[in-house]
Amino acid sequence: MEGINLTLGKERLAIVGIHNAGKSVLLNIMAGICKPTQGKVITDEGELRKTVAYIPQVPLFDPLLTVKDIANYVDALPYLDQVELDRNKRVKDLTLGERKRLSLAISLPFYPSFLLVDEMDQENVDFFSRFISKFNGGVILAHYNTKITNLCEKVMILSHGRITYSGGKDGLKYKVIRTNQNIVKRFPDLYVTMAGEIGEVWERNDQRKVEDALDMEGVKYEVIQVEEDEVFLRFYA
């Protein structure tokens, strides 16, 4: 990790990055599980480990214990219904999504101010969407693609331990302007490709530099909306 500066209040932040981008390392540091070689994590809420509900990518529990056994260690029995778990089920019989919810349950008795979720598995999307909407604290969701950004106000993209994008979701909304004109040298500050006689220019949705220029010249073009994942992989991963 290098040059990571992050301040989190009660907003929702999506951290996006491909495998080995540094997402899990960053969340481990923020949860107080490991210490950075440089820098530090500061909280106004008291002891770091007790202010954070950290849901790791793969929670580890004794496979022979029941959900009830584990919850009893931290007086979390009252929270099992909230996370929709069968208290008599053994860990070895739990799905990954259920183990993630068990990890959440044993954090709730400490009234955490922050929720950190490492990888939003498909099984838990609906559950965490509902939980986050009622959670009165800061939320960080880390995932390998941009599907979680609809749950958050801000997005941060990591690549090889560095931040390559930090801002609002709208900054990842792009369009492609396609025309049969040679436009490689026309827009040097934008991403332009040519395939035979077809030219394509990538431009953010909130900008109209290319369209206005082509309109003035009477050039015909087609506008294609781009998926956020394609923008992420092309420019920031």
C-alpha positions as CSV (number, residue, x, y, z in Angstrom):
1,M,0.0,0.0,0.0
2,E,1.3,3.5,-0.8
3,G,-0.1,7.0,-0.5
4,I,-3.5,5.9,1.0
5,N,-5.2,8.8,2.8
6,L,-8.8,8.1,3.7
7,T,-11.3,9.9,6.0
8,L,-14.6,8.1,6.7
9,G,-17.6,9.6,8.5
10,K,-21.1,8.2,8.1
11,E,-21.0,8.0,4.3
12,R,-20.9,4.8,2.2
13,L,-17.7,4.1,0.3
14,A,-17.1,1.4,-2.3
15,I,-13.5,0.2,-2.7
16,V,-13.1,-1.5,-6.1
17,G,-10.1,-3.4,-7.3
18,I,-9.1,-6.6,-9.1
19,H,-7.4,-9.5,-7.3
20,N,-4.3,-8.4,-5.3
21,A,-5.2,-4.7,-5.7
22,G,-4.8,-4.3,-1.9
23,K,-8.5,-4.2,-0.8
24,S,-8.2,-6.9,1.9
25,V,-4.9,-5.4,3.2
26,L,-6.5,-2.0,3.6
27,L,-9.6,-3.3,5.4
28,N,-7.4,-5.4,7.7
29,I,-5.5,-2.3,8.6
30,M,-8.6,-0.2,9.1
31,A,-10.2,-3.0,11.3
32,G,-7.1,-3.0,13.5
33,I,-6.2,-6.6,12.6
34,C,-2.8,-5.7,11.2
35,K,-0.6,-2.6,11.6
36,P,0.8,-0.6,8.7
37,T,4.5,-0.2,8.4
38,Q,3.9,3.5,8.0
39,G,1.0,5.7,8.9
40,K,-1.8,5.0,11.3
41,V,-5.5,4.6,11.8
42,I,-7.2,7.2,14.0
43,T,-10.8,7.0,15.3
44,D,-12.8,9.3,17.5
45,E,-15.0,6.5,18.7
46,G,-12.7,4.6,21.2
47,E,-10.9,1.3,20.8
48,L,-10.5,0.5,17.1
49,R,-11.4,-3.2,17.2
50,K,-14.6,-2.5,19.0
51,T,-15.8,0.3,16.8
52,V,-15.6,-1.7,13.6
53,A,-17.8,-4.5,12.4
54,Y,-15.4,-6.3,10.0
55,I,-16.7,-9.0,7.7
56,P,-13.7,-10.7,6.2
57,Q,-13.7,-12.3,2.7
58,V,-13.8,-15.8,4.3
59,P,-14.7,-15.8,8.0
60,L,-13.0,-18.6,10.0
61,F,-14.8,-20.3,12.8
62,D,-14.4,-23.8,14.5
63,P,-16.4,-26.0,12.0
64,L,-17.8,-28.2,14.8
65,L,-19.4,-25.4,16.8
66,T,-23.0,-24.3,16.3
67,V,-24.0,-20.7,15.5
68,K,-25.4,-20.5,19.1
69,D,-22.0,-21.6,20.6
70,I,-20.1,-18.9,18.8
71,A,-22.7,-16.2,19.5
72,N,-22.6,-17.0,23.2
73,Y,-18.9,-16.0,23.5
74,V,-19.9,-12.3,23.0
75,D,-23.5,-12.3,24.1
76,A,-24.7,-12.1,20.5
77,L,-27.6,-14.4,20.8
78,P,-30.2,-11.6,20.5
79,Y,-28.7,-10.6,17.1
80,L,-29.0,-14.0,15.4
81,D,-32.6,-13.3,14.2
82,Q,-31.5,-9.9,12.9
83,V,-28.9,-11.6,10.7
84,E,-31.3,-14.4,9.7
85,L,-29.3,-17.4,11.0
86,D,-30.4,-20.7,12.4
87,R,-28.8,-20.8,15.8
88,N,-28.6,-24.6,15.9
89,K,-26.7,-25.0,12.6
90,R,-23.1,-26.0,12.8
91,V,-20.5,-23.9,11.1
92,K,-19.5,-26.7,8.8
93,D,-23.0,-26.6,7.3
94,L,-23.1,-22.8,6.8
95,T,-22.8,-21.2,3.4
96,L,-20.2,-18.5,2.9
97,G,-22.9,-15.9,3.0
98,E,-24.2,-17.3,6.4
99,R,-20.7,-17.2,7.8
100,K,-20.4,-13.6,6.8
101,R,-23.6,-12.8,8.6
102,L,-22.4,-14.7,11.7
103,S,-19.3,-12.5,11.6
104,L,-21.5,-9.5,11.6
105,A,-23.7,-10.8,14.4
106,I,-20.8,-11.2,16.8
107,S,-19.7,-7.6,16.2
108,L,-23.1,-6.1,16.9
109,P,-23.0,-6.3,20.8
110,F,-20.2,-3.7,20.7
111,Y,-22.5,-1.2,18.8
112,P,-20.0,-0.6,16.0
113,S,-19.7,2.8,14.3
114,F,-18.3,1.4,11.1
115,L,-19.1,-1.6,8.9
116,L,-16.4,-3.0,6.7
117,V,-17.4,-5.8,4.2
118,D,-14.7,-7.6,2.2
119,E,-16.3,-8.9,-1.0
120,M,-20.1,-8.7,-1.3
121,D,-21.1,-12.3,-2.2
122,Q,-24.2,-12.6,-4.3
123,E,-26.1,-14.5,-1.6
124,N,-25.9,-11.4,0.8
125,V,-26.6,-8.5,-1.6
126,D,-30.2,-8.1,-0.6
127,F,-29.5,-8.7,3.1
128,F,-26.6,-6.1,3.3
129,S,-28.6,-3.7,1.2
130,R,-31.3,-3.7,3.9
131,F,-28.9,-3.7,6.8
132,I,-26.9,-0.8,5.4
133,S,-30.0,1.3,4.8
134,K,-30.7,1.2,8.6
135,F,-27.0,1.3,9.8
136,N,-26.2,4.6,11.5
137,G,-22.5,4.7,10.8
138,G,-19.8,4.6,8.1
139,V,-19.8,1.8,5.6
140,I,-17.0,0.4,3.4
141,L,-17.8,-2.3,0.8
142,A,-14.8,-3.8,-1.0
143,H,-15.4,-5.8,-4.2
144,Y,-13.7,-6.9,-7.4
145,N,-16.1,-5.1,-9.7
146,T,-18.4,-2.0,-9.7
147,K,-21.7,-3.8,-8.9
148,I,-21.6,-2.5,-5.3
149,T,-21.3,1.2,-6.3
150,N,-25.1,1.5,-6.3
151,L,-25.1,1.0,-2.5
152,C,-22.5,3.8,-1.9
153,E,-22.1,7.6,-2.4
154,K,-18.4,7.5,-3.1
155,V,-16.0,5.2,-5.0
156,M,-12.3,4.5,-4.5
157,I,-10.4,2.2,-7.0
158,L,-7.2,0.5,-5.9
159,S,-4.6,-0.9,-8.3
160,H,-1.4,-2.5,-7.0
161,G,-1.8,-0.8,-3.6
162,R,-2.4,2.7,-5.0
163,I,-5.5,4.8,-5.5
164,T,-6.2,5.3,-9.2
165,Y,-9.7,6.8,-8.7
166,S,-11.5,8.6,-5.9
167,G,-14.7,10.4,-6.3
168,G,-18.4,10.1,-7.0
169,K,-20.1,7.4,-9.0
170,D,-20.8,9.8,-11.9
171,G,-17.1,9.9,-12.6
172,L,-17.3,6.3,-13.8
173,K,-20.2,6.9,-16.2
174,Y,-18.8,7.1,-19.8
175,K,-20.1,7.0,-23.3
176,V,-18.4,6.1,-26.6
177,I,-19.0,8.4,-29.6
178,R,-18.6,6.4,-32.7
179,T,-18.2,7.8,-36.2
180,N,-16.8,6.9,-39.6
181,Q,-14.4,9.8,-39.5
182,N,-10.7,9.6,-38.7
183,I,-10.6,11.4,-35.4
184,V,-7.4,10.0,-33.9
185,K,-5.7,13.4,-33.8
186,R,-8.8,15.5,-33.2
187,F,-9.2,14.9,-29.4
188,P,-5.6,14.3,-28.0
189,D,-6.8,14.7,-24.4
190,L,-9.4,11.8,-24.7
191,Y,-9.1,8.1,-25.3
192,V,-9.5,7.5,-29.1
193,T,-9.4,4.3,-31.1
194,M,-9.6,3.5,-34.8
195,A,-10.8,0.2,-36.2
196,G,-10.6,0.4,-40.0
197,E,-12.7,3.5,-40.9
198,I,-14.6,3.5,-37.6
199,G,-13.4,5.9,-34.9
200,E,-14.4,5.8,-31.2
201,V,-13.9,8.5,-28.6
202,W,-14.5,7.8,-24.9
203,E,-15.9,10.7,-22.9
204,R,-17.6,11.2,-19.5
205,N,-21.4,11.4,-19.6
206,D,-21.4,14.9,-18.1
207,Q,-19.2,16.2,-20.9
208,R,-20.1,17.2,-24.5
209,K,-16.9,18.3,-26.1
210,V,-16.8,15.6,-28.8
211,E,-20.5,15.8,-29.6
212,D,-20.5,19.6,-29.8
213,A,-17.5,19.6,-32.1
214,L,-19.0,17.0,-34.4
215,D,-22.4,18.7,-34.4
216,M,-20.7,22.0,-35.6
217,E,-19.2,20.2,-38.5
218,G,-22.3,18.2,-39.4
219,V,-20.6,14.9,-38.8
220,K,-22.9,11.9,-38.1
221,Y,-22.1,9.9,-35.0
222,E,-23.6,7.3,-32.7
223,V,-23.5,7.5,-28.8
224,I,-23.1,4.3,-26.9
225,Q,-23.4,4.0,-23.1
226,V,-20.5,2.1,-21.5
227,E,-20.9,-0.2,-18.5
228,E,-19.0,1.0,-15.4
229,D,-17.0,-2.2,-15.2
230,E,-15.6,-1.6,-18.6
231,V,-14.6,1.9,-17.6
232,F,-13.0,0.5,-14.4
233,L,-11.0,-2.2,-16.2
234,R,-9.9,0.1,-19.1
235,F,-8.8,3.1,-17.2
236,Y,-8.2,2.3,-13.5
237,A,-7.5,-1.4,-12.8
